[in-house]
């Protein structure tokens, strides 16, 4: 099948690369079939007000227009090369960057790219039914914007696999389309990307916390000595910012509506009035924040040490953060509290290179703290005496040194019996999920919104909330 170059805007000279063309001739139609089967369900014929990247220039990477999602132009873009860029960390610190892959690092780079690539289609699969319960046309459009851009991020990683990894890369690219989120036999590679996203509060928490992990993983790869990977992920970060905006402002609007109902009816139990209570929102935060922490991997990791030593994956803003003065990282270490089988706590020092996952996660946690401050400002402005919090990094962990240990959200180690008895106070219960899902009724009328969420402060691309962000081809 011939490639439709018109549908693949790019700045990688695809038109003059026969080898890459041949690789994509099979993959593009398979991708479109995957999108049809596992992408947003029920909206193929509708016009969505979407942002499409047609170039990396400021006037080209955010082009807005009405598009049918099946006709979206998933492109391949790398930011322009940086003159005289050198390797910013590791054993080869200060040496020239690579435009081809050194043979010694081929396996490790392929693993990094495949792992990142696997997250992109996974999130689309997790969210494929949410459009049927959107609280407004504004939110429906934002969901679809996130979905198509995750699809484009998949294209970015597949480009690298096809361009630089030969037959192995082509096989890995095909596998990215065969795994499925939550599938019992062929699941996605990382745990959080196999969790169900059955309601919009879960979606907003996912895009706040899980997509924010993506921000930091991409930022670490944007420092890579392999320049095509660094330049690909740098461009992905420009699109990722909107996904974080959708999540953070989405949760903020749910909190805002709960606060309004609390004041109006003088009660903490807003479920009687169609709202989501603050304690349930807190449980969702606990669930998605803790599962997202697992995505950073173990606090003590030989893989992260090797990736850093070899210049494959750095720290957040490794080359920009002036507080990072040691880019070789062979001295000192990172202190962390560990617990033995009897629950006794002691301090352990991890060699600095082996602690790179921990450093990246700490940057993420600081960012999440700032998000919570903004959410709590909403409660303060509404004169509600309640504070949203982030649970301890020990709580509800499946990975790392705290994995499968019964900590409460404050970081206290409980007995398994104590934990099981009170876990319903920490994480959403079946009745919590059932109630939230009972609110998930679609609101497709222009300028209308569901009663459990406040309208946004502003619309998209200078348009008002009442703008026709979706034009349906027939009644929904």
C-alpha positions in Angstrom: 0.0 0.0 0.0 1.5 3.4 -1.0 2.0 5.9 1.7 -0.1 9.0 1.7 2.6 11.7 2.3 -0.1 14.3 2.5 -1.2 12.7 5.8 2.3 12.5 7.2 3.6 16.0 7.7 7.2 15.7 8.6 10.6 17.4 8.8 12.7 14.2 8.4 12.8 14.2 4.6 10.5 11.2 4.4 9.8 11.8 0.7 13.5 11.1 -0.1 14.0 8.2 2.2 13.0 5.0 0.3 14.0 2.7 3.2 11.8 4.5 5.6 9.0 4.7 3.1 9.1 0.9 2.7 9.0 0.4 6.5 6.0 2.7 6.8 4.0 1.3 3.9 2.9 -1.6 6.0 2.8 0.1 9.4 0.6 3.1 8.4 -2.5 1.0 7.4 -2.0 -1.2 10.5 -1.9 1.9 12.6 -5.1 3.2 11.1 -6.8 -0.2 11.7 -5.6 -0.1 15.3 -7.1 3.4 15.7 -10.4 2.3 14.2 -10.5 -0.7 16.6 -9.2 0.9 19.8 -9.3 4.6 19.4 -12.3 6.8 20.4 -15.5 4.9 19.7 -18.5 6.4 18.0 -17.2 9.7 16.7 -15.5 8.9 13.4 -17.7 11.0 11.2 -17.8 14.1 13.5 -15.8 17.3 13.1 -13.5 18.0 16.0 -11.8 21.4 16.6 -8.3 20.0 16.8 -4.8 21.3 17.0 -2.5 19.7 14.4 1.2 20.0 14.1 2.2 20.7 10.5 5.7 22.0 11.2 7.9 22.8 14.2 7.8 26.6 13.7 5.6 28.6 16.2 3.0 29.2 13.5 3.0 25.6 12.4 3.0 23.3 15.4 -0.4 24.4 16.7 -2.7 24.7 13.6 -6.4 24.7 14.6 -9.2 23.5 12.4 -12.1 21.1 12.2 -10.9 17.6 11.5 -12.4 14.1 11.5 -10.1 12.1 13.8 -9.7 9.3 11.2 -8.3 12.0 8.9 -5.9 13.6 11.5 -2.4 14.1 10.1 -0.1 12.2 12.4 3.2 13.6 11.6 6.9 13.1 12.4 8.7 16.0 13.8 12.1 16.7 15.5 13.1 20.1 16.8 15.9 21.7 14.8 19.4 20.4 15.7 21.3 22.4 18.2 24.6 23.7 16.9 27.7 22.3 18.7 25.6 20.3 21.1 27.6 17.8 23.2 26.8 14.9 25.4 25.5 16.6 28.6 26.2 13.8 31.2 27.8 10.4 31.8 31.1 8.9 31.0 31.3 10.7 27.7 30.3 14.1 29.1 31.4 16.9 26.7 32.0 14.6 23.7 30.0 15.1 20.4 26.4 13.7 20.4 25.5 10.8 18.1 23.3 10.9 15.0 23.7 7.1 14.6 23.5 4.5 17.3 26.7 3.1 18.7 26.5 -0.7 18.4 27.2 -1.2 22.1 24.1 0.8 23.1 21.7 -0.5 20.5 19.8 -2.9 22.7 19.4 -0.4 25.6 18.2 2.4 23.3 15.7 0.1 21.6 14.3 -0.9 25.1 14.0 2.8 26.1 12.2 3.8 22.9 9.8 0.8 22.9 8.9 1.4 26.6 8.1 5.0 25.9 6.3 4.1 22.7 4.2 1.5 24.4 2.6 4.1 26.8 1.2 6.2 23.9 -1.3 3.8 22.4 -2.0 2.4 25.8 -3.6 5.7 27.0 -5.7 5.9 23.9 -7.0 2.4 24.6 -7.7 3.2 28.2 -9.8 6.2 27.2 -11.6 4.9 24.1 -15.2 5.0 25.6 -15.0 8.3 27.6 -16.4 10.3 24.7 -19.8 8.7 25.3 -20.0 10.4 28.8 -18.3 13.7 28.2 -19.6 16.5 30.6 -19.4 19.2 27.8 -18.4 19.7 24.2 -15.3 21.5 25.5 -14.2 18.5 27.5 -15.1 16.1 24.6 -12.8 18.1 22.3 -10.0 18.1 24.9 -10.2 14.3 25.3 -9.9 13.9 21.5 -7.0 16.3 21.4 -5.1 14.2 24.0 -6.0 11.0 22.0 -4.7 12.2 18.6 -1.5 13.6 20.1 -0.8 10.4 22.0 -1.2 8.7 18.6 1.3 11.2 17.1 3.7 10.5 19.9 3.5 6.8 18.9 4.5 7.9 15.4 7.5 9.7 16.9 8.9 6.5 18.5 8.0 4.3 15.6 9.9 6.7 13.3 13.0 6.0 15.4 12.5 2.3 15.4 12.0 2.2 11.6 14.8 4.6 10.9 17.6 3.3 13.1 16.9 -0.3 14.1 16.3 -2.3 10.9 14.3 -5.5 11.1 14.3 -5.5 14.9 12.8 -2.0 14.9 10.1 -3.0 12.4 9.1 -5.9 14.5 9.0 -3.8 17.7 6.8 -1.2 15.9 4.3 -3.9 14.9 4.2 -5.2 18.5 3.3 -1.7 19.7 0.0 -2.2 17.8 -0.7 -5.7 19.0 -0.5 -5.3 22.8 -3.6 -4.0 24.5 -4.2 -2.1 27.7 -5.5 -4.5 30.4 -5.3 -7.5 28.2 -4.8 -10.7 30.2 -2.4 -12.3 27.7 -0.8 -9.3 25.9 -1.0 -6.3 28.3 0.9 -3.0 28.0 4.3 -3.0 29.5 3.8 -0.7 32.5 1.2 -1.2 35.2 -0.5 2.2 35.2 -1.3 1.8 31.5 -3.3 -1.3 32.2 -5.6 0.3 34.7 -9.2 1.0 33.6 -10.1 4.7 33.1 -13.9 4.3 33.3 -14.9 7.9 34.4 -13.9 11.5 33.8 -12.4 12.0 37.3 -10.1 9.1 36.6 -9.3 10.6 33.2 -8.4 14.0 34.8 -6.3 12.3 37.5 -4.6 10.2 34.8 -3.7 13.3 32.7 -2.6 15.1 35.9 -0.4 12.5 37.3 0.3 9.7 34.8 0.9 12.1 31.9 3.1 14.2 34.2 5.3 11.1 34.6 5.4 11.2 30.8 6.6 14.8 31.0 9.6 13.8 33.2 10.5 10.7 31.2 10.4 12.7 28.0 12.5 15.4 29.7 15.1 12.9 30.7 15.3 11.5 27.2 15.5 15.0 25.7 19.0 15.1 27.3 20.1 11.9 25.5 23.4 11.7 23.6 21.4 10.0 20.8 20.3 13.3 19.1 17.3 12.0 17.1 15.7 10.7 20.3 16.5 14.0 22.1 15.0 16.1 19.4 11.9 13.9 19.0 11.1 14.0 22.7 11.7 17.8 22.9 9.0 18.3 20.4 6.7 15.8 22.2 7.0 17.9 25.3 5.4 20.9 23.5 2.3 18.8 23.0 2.4 17.1 26.4 1.8 20.4 28.2 -1.8 20.5 27.0 -2.4 17.1 28.3 -1.3 18.2 31.8 -3.5 21.3 31.4 -6.5 19.2 30.7 -5.9 17.0 33.8 -5.0 19.8 36.3 -7.8 22.1 35.3 -10.2 19.2 35.1 -9.6 18.1 38.7 -9.7 21.8 39.7 -13.1 22.2 38.2 -14.4 19.1 40.0 -13.1 20.5 43.3 -14.6 23.9 42.5 -18.0 22.5 41.8 -17.9 20.4 45.0 -17.0 23.5 47.0 -19.9 25.5 45.4 -22.3 22.8 46.4 -20.9 22.5 49.9 -21.5 26.3 50.4 -24.9 26.3 48.7 -26.3 23.4 50.7 -24.2 23.8 53.9 -23.0 20.2 53.8 -19.9 18.1 53.2 -22.0 15.4 51.5 -22.5 16.8 48.0 -23.6 13.4 46.6 -27.2 14.4 47.5 -26.9 17.2 45.0 -25.0 15.5 42.2 -21.5 16.5 43.1 -18.4 14.5 43.9 -17.3 14.9 47.5 -13.9 16.1 48.4 -13.0 12.9 50.2 -13.7 10.8 47.1 -11.6 13.2 45.0 -8.8 12.7 47.5 -9.1 8.9 47.2 -8.8 9.2 43.4 -5.7 11.4 43.9 -4.2 8.8 46.2 -4.8 6.1 43.6 -3.4 7.7 40.5 -0.5 9.5 42.2 0.7 6.3 43.8 0.4 4.2 40.6 2.2 7.0 38.7 5.1 6.9 41.1 5.6 3.3 40.2 6.3 4.3 36.6 9.7 5.7 37.7 10.9 2.2 38.6 13.0 1.2 41.6 14.7 3.8 43.7 17.9 1.8 43.5 18.4 0.8 39.8 21.4 -0.6 37.9 19.5 0.1 34.7 19.2 3.8 35.5 22.9 3.8 36.4 23.9 2.3 33.0 21.6 4.6 31.1 23.2 7.6 32.8 26.8 6.3 32.4 26.3 5.7 28.7 24.6 9.0 28.0 21.2 7.5 27.1 18.9 9.1 29.8 19.7 12.0 32.0 18.1 13.9 34.8 15.3 16.5 34.4 16.9 19.6 32.8 20.3 18.0 33.1 21.8 20.6 30.7 19.8 23.6 31.9 19.5 23.3 35.6 22.4 25.4 37.1 22.1 23.6 40.4 23.3 20.4 38.7 27.1 20.9 38.7 28.3 17.3 38.6 27.3 15.8 35.3 29.5 12.7 35.7 27.9 11.7 39.0 30.5 9.4 40.4 30.7 10.9 43.9 28.2 11.1 46.8 24.9 9.3 46.9 21.2 9.6 47.8 19.8 8.9 51.2 16.5 7.0 51.6 14.6 5.3 54.4 14.1 1.5 54.1 12.3 -1.0 56.3 13.2 -4.6 57.2 10.8 -7.5 57.5 10.1 -6.6 61.1 9.2 -3.0 60.2 12.3 -1.5 61.6 13.4 1.7 59.8 17.0 2.6 58.8 18.8 5.0 56.6 20.4 3.7 53.4 22.6 5.5 50.9 22.3 4.7 47.2 25.2 5.5 44.9 24.2 8.6 42.9 24.1 6.9 39.5 21.9 4.1 40.8 19.6 6.7 42.3 18.7 8.4 38.9 15.1 7.1 39.0 14.8 8.6 42.5 16.1 12.0 41.3 13.7 12.1 38.4 10.9 11.1 40.6 11.7 13.8 43.2 11.5 16.4 40.4 8.1 15.0 39.5 6.9 15.0 43.1 7.9 18.7 43.5 5.9 19.5 40.4 2.9 17.6 41.8 3.2 19.6 45.0 2.7 22.8 43.0 -0.4 21.3 41.4 -1.9 20.6 44.8 -1.1 24.2 46.0 -3.2 25.5 43.0 -6.1 23.1 43.8 -6.1 24.1 47.4 -6.2 27.7 46.4 -9.6 27.0 44.9 -10.8 25.7 48.3 -9.3 28.7 50.1 -11.0 31.1 47.7 -14.3 29.3 48.3 -13.7 29.5 52.1 -13.8 25.7 52.4 -11.6 24.4 55.3 -10.2 21.3 53.6 -6.9 20.6 52.0 -6.1 18.1 49.3 -2.8 16.2 49.9 -0.4 13.9 48.1 0.1 10.6 49.9 3.5 9.5 51.0 5.7 8.0 48.3 5.6 4.8 50.4 1.8 4.4 50.0 0.1 1.9 47.7 3.3 1.1 45.8 3.8 -2.0 43.6 7.4 -1.2 42.6 10.7 -0.3 44.4 11.8 -0.6 48.0 8.2 0.1 49.3 6.5 -2.3 46.9 3.6 -4.2 48.4 4.1 -3.0 51.9 1.1 -1.8 53.9 1.8 1.9 54.4 -0.9 4.4 55.1 -1.1 7.7 53.1 1.0 9.4 55.8 3.8 6.9 55.3 3.2 4.9 58.5 3.8 1.2 58.3 0.7 -0.8 59.3 0.1 -4.4 59.8 -1.5 -6.1 56.8 -4.7 -6.6 58.9 -4.8 -2.9 59.9 -4.3 -1.8 56.3 -7.0 -4.1 54.9 -9.4 -2.8 57.6 -9.0 0.9 56.6 -8.0 0.8 52.9 -11.5 2.0 52.0 -10.6 5.3 53.6 -7.5 5.6 51.5 -8.5 4.4 48.0 -11.8 4.4 46.1 -14.2 1.7 47.0 -16.6 -0.1 44.6 -19.4 2.2 45.9 -17.3 5.2 45.2 -16.7 4.1 41.6 -20.3 3.2 41.2 -21.5 6.6 42.4 -19.0 8.5 40.2 -19.9 6.5 37.2 -23.6 7.2 37.9 -22.9 10.8 37.2 -21.3 10.1 33.9 -24.1 11.3 31.5 -23.1 13.0 28.3 -23.8 16.7 27.8 -23.5 17.5 24.2 -25.6 20.7 24.1 -23.7 23.9 23.0 -22.7 25.9 26.1 -24.1 23.3 28.6 -22.2 21.3 31.2 -22.8 18.5 33.7 -23.7 19.3 37.2 -20.7 17.7 38.9 -18.0 19.9 37.3 -17.6 23.7 36.9 -17.1 25.3 33.5 -13.5 26.3 32.5 -12.2 29.7 33.1 -11.6 30.1 29.3 -12.0 28.2 26.1 -9.5 26.9 23.6 -7.5 29.1 21.2 -9.2 32.2 22.3 -12.7 30.8 21.8 -15.4 30.9 24.5 -16.7 27.9 26.4 -19.9 28.1 24.3 -17.9 27.5 21.1 -18.9 24.5 18.9 -15.8 22.4 19.7 -17.5 19.4 18.2 -19.8 19.3 15.2 -21.8 16.0 15.1 -22.6 14.4 11.8 -25.8 13.0 13.4 -27.6 13.1 16.7 -25.8 11.3 19.6 
